[in-house]
Amino acid sequence: MIQIQVKELLKKQKKTKYWFVKNMEGGYQSLTRMMENKTTSIRFDTLEKMCDIFDCDVSDIIVRKKGKNKK
């Protein structure tokens, strides 16, 4: 299963969900779904913006966890 590590990055950098939503300048619901790993796709420009605001690489945001997919 591929996961987006937003919550982990926020915790590591001591940032809030509010900070994330404000800096991403996106819709609250779509960003919340992304944080909860309930999204089915992500755009490259969204990944790039996340890399910019977290000052990290894509590999810090997206990870693959082995095991069965949960739906």
C-alpha positions in Angstrom: 0.0 0.0 0.0 1.3 3.4 -0.9 0.8 6.1 1.8 1.3 9.8 2.1 3.2 10.8 5.2 1.7 14.2 5.9 0.8 13.5 9.5 4.2 12.2 10.2 5.9 15.2 8.6 3.7 17.6 10.6 4.5 15.9 13.8 8.2 15.7 13.1 8.3 19.4 12.2 5.9 20.4 15.0 3.4 21.9 12.6 -0.4 21.9 12.7 -3.0 20.7 10.3 -4.1 24.4 10.0 -0.6 25.3 9.0 -0.6 22.6 6.3 -4.0 23.6 4.8 -3.1 27.3 4.9 0.3 26.7 3.1 -1.1 24.3 0.6 -3.8 26.7 -0.4 -6.1 23.9 -1.3 -9.5 22.6 -0.3 -9.8 21.6 3.4 -11.7 18.3 2.6 -9.3 17.1 -0.1 -6.2 17.9 2.0 -7.8 16.1 5.0 -8.5 13.0 2.8 -4.9 13.1 1.8 -3.7 13.3 5.4 -5.9 10.3 6.3 -4.6 8.3 3.2 -8.1 8.2 1.8 -7.2 9.7 -1.5 -6.8 7.7 -4.7 -4.5 10.0 -6.6 -2.2 12.9 -6.2 -1.0 15.4 -8.7 2.7 16.1 -9.3 2.3 19.8 -8.7 0.7 19.0 -5.3 3.7 16.8 -4.4 6.1 19.5 -5.5 4.3 22.1 -3.3 4.4 19.6 -0.4 8.1 19.2 -0.9 8.5 23.0 -0.9 6.5 23.7 2.3 8.0 20.7 4.2 11.5 21.3 2.7 11.9 17.6 1.9 12.0 15.1 -0.9 9.2 13.1 -2.5 10.6 10.0 -0.8 9.9 11.7 2.6 6.2 12.1 1.6 5.3 8.9 -0.2 6.2 5.5 1.2 5.2 2.0 0.2 4.1 -0.3 3.1 4.0 -4.0 2.3 0.9 -5.9 3.1 -2.7 -6.1 2.0 -4.5 -3.1 0.7 -7.2 -1.7 2.9 -10.3 -0.3 1.3 
